[in-house]
Amino acid sequence: MVYFIGAGPGDPDLLTIKGKKIIDRADVIIYAGSLVNKEILKDAKADAAIYNSAAMTLEEVLAVMQKAEADGLVTARVHTGDPSVFGAHREQMDALKQLGIPYEVIPGVSSFVAAAAALKKEYTLPGVSQTVILTRMEGRTAMPPKESIRDLARHNATMVIFLSVGMIDRLAAELMQEYRPDTLAAVVYKVSWENQKIVQGTLSDIARKVTDAGIKKTALIVVGDFLGEEYELSRLYDKTFSHEYRRAEH
């Protein structure tokens, strides 16, 4: 069996209990070494074969999985955050399916969720935004039609932008075509790691602040009025609002 495991954003304590149990008993571990905190592997079996996939091709990763399966071994394929968000694990799962190798996916805490926690903010505030867009700037990986930053920014929803901090100047300029220049923005570098860094500003100055902070990669960009202080109170706990579990007060 191959287990795809979301290792969380960095803090070893944010690895799920289920994920840790599998890593600790796995015979073979393939981990994304450029992003996954190695502390997550500290309780691995002494004789576990550990591979850093940062320098491996898809074919090499699959070859390791195929051999482990032929030998009756348990493989833990460890991705950063949650593998469903920019995790590139679909192609691995499809290949395993063709090879007849069983697999399971163990979800993890995505960096975008950890970023909200670090900022102590809620992405979906009543009267502000009820939509969260997860996306990236176009780089060497092209964006599909109608998914350019400007196309998505037209909604003025909460935006969470991955893999783009190295293009922060161009990103801010694109966003300001649709958002107000004074729209709040924040950049969270290595969220939940010991060297986590948060830079906050507006679209008009966030690029300069990020450059001054020396942040060039491994950071998440969040944009929207959810970062502000004005919003409507939720009806969920409104004493004048009835629902299945509570009758409204009159």
N, C-alpha and C positions, 0 to 999 in steps of 0.2 A: 504494500500500500504506500502511496505517496500522499503526503499531507502538505497542502499549501497553507502556510501560516502567516497571518498578519502580525508582525512583531511590534506594532505600535510605533509611535513617533520618535522614540529614543529612550525615554526613561524605562529601565527594565521592569519597574513595578507596574507599568502600563501594558505589559504583555498579559494576555488573558491566561487564566489558570489552565484552561484546556490546552492552549498553545504551549505553555511551559511544560506541561506533563508529557506532551508528545516530543518536544525537543529533548527533554531529559532522558527519554527512553529510546530515541532514534538511533539506528545503526549508522545511518548516513545523513549528514546535514549539508545542505547547499544553501548558503546565505548570501544576500546582497551586501557584500562587504563595504561598498562605498557609502552605504546609508544605515545599515543595521548596526546597533550598538553591540559590540562583542560581548558585553557583560551578560547579554541574554543567553549566551552559550556556556556560561561558567559552570553550570551543573550538568553539562552533557557527559555521557559515558566516557570513561577514559579511553576506550578503544574505538570510539566513534570516528568514522572517516569524515573529515570536515573540508568542504570545498568553498572557496570564495568565488562567487559567480561574476564578480566585477570584471574579471579578465577572461571569462568563458563565453563561447558562442552558444546559441540555442542548441546546436547539434551536440556540443560537448556536454551541456547540462542534461540533455535527454539521454545521452549515452550512459552517464553515471546513473540516472534513474533506472534505465533499462537493465543494466548489470545488477543493480541492487535488487530489483524485482526478481530477476532470474535466480539470485542467491537467496531469496526468501527474506530479505531485509526490509526494515521500515525506514522510509526516507522522509525527512522533514525539509521542505523547500521553503525557506524563510524569506519573506519579503518585508519591506519597510511599511509602516502604517497599516492600511488595509489594502490587500492586493487588487481589489476591484477598482481602485482609483489610480490611474496611471501606473499600474503594476505590471503590465506586459505578461500576465500569466494565462490569458485566454489561449494564446498560441501553444503554450506548454500543455494545457489541459486537452486541447484538440488533438495534439500529437499523441498524448497518452491514451486517449480514446481510440485512436487508430491502431495503437500498439496493443490494445486490450489490457492496459494496466489500470487498475482501480485507483481512484484518487478521491480526496475529500478536501474541502476548503474550510479553514478555521478563520473567521473574521478577526480583524484587529482594530485598534483605535487609530483612525486616520489623523494625519497632522492637521487637517482643517478643523476637526473637532477639538484637538488639543490646543490649537491656536485660540479658539473662542474661550476655552477655559483659562488660558494664560492672560488673555485680555479682559477676562471677567465680563464678557458680553454675550448677548443672545442674538443670533443671526436673524431670527424671525420675530420682530416686534410688531404688535398690533398697530395699525395705522402708519407704519413705516415701511416694512417689507415682509411679505409672506413667501418670498421666493429666494432660493439660494442657487446661484449659478457657479458651478465648478468648472474652470476652464484653464487655458494656457495661451500664451502668445505663440504665434506662428514662428517657428525657427526652422531647424532642419526637418522637423516633422510638420508637414502641411496641415492646415485646418480644412475641414470639409466646407462645402458651400454654405453660406448663411451662418457660419460660426466664427466669423472674425470678431475681434475684441469690440470693434465699433458696432457690429450688428447686435451683439449680446448686450452691450452697454445701453442700447436704446431703451431697454426695459427699466433702467434705473433701479434694478433689484440689488440685493446684496450680492457682491461678487467675491469669489475666492479664486485667486489666480496662482496656479502652480508653475514651477519650472520656468519662471520668467524674470526673476529679480535682476539677472544680468542685462536685461533690456528695459530697465525701469524708466529710463528717460522716454523711450518710444512708447512704452505702455501708458505712462501718465498722459502723454500728448494725445494718444488715441482715446483714452477715457474722457478727457476733457472736451472732446467733440460732442459728448452726449451728457455727461454729468457736469454739475456746477464745479468751477475750479476750487470752491471752498468745501467740496465734499470730503468728508473725513476718510483717511486711509491709514493703514498700519502694515508694517512688515515685521514678521516674527521669524527670526533666524534660529535654526536648530531648536525648535520648540520642544520643551520638556527635558532637553539635555542640560548638563551643568553649566554650559557656556551659552545658554539661551540669551537672546538679545531682542528687545522690542523697540522699534522706531515708529513713532506716531506723528502724523501731520495731516496735510490736506493734499489733494491731487496737485495743487500748484507748487508744493514744496517738498513732497515726499521723495522725489528722485534725488534732490540735493542732499537731503538728510541721510538717505540710504548710502549715497556715495561717500559722504563724510564719515559714516560709521564703518566704511570698509566692507560692506556686505556685498558679495558678488554671486553667491550661490547658496543652496540649501536653506532657502527661506520662502515663506508663503506671504502673499500679498492679499489683504482684505480691504474691500472698498464699500462704503455705503453709509447711509444715515443711521444705521443700527449702532454705529460707534458713538453717536451723540447721546444726549440726555432726554430728548423729547420723544414720547410715545404714549399710546393709549393703554390703560390697564386692561388686562385680560378679562374676558367675561367668565372664564373658567371659575374664578374665585369671587366674582361679583355677587354680592348678597341679593341683588335685584334680578338675577338671572337664574332661571330654573333649568335643570338638566336631569338626566336619569337618576343621579345619586343625591340630589339636593333640591328642595323646594324653595323658591324665591321668597324673601321676606317682603312683607307689604306694610 
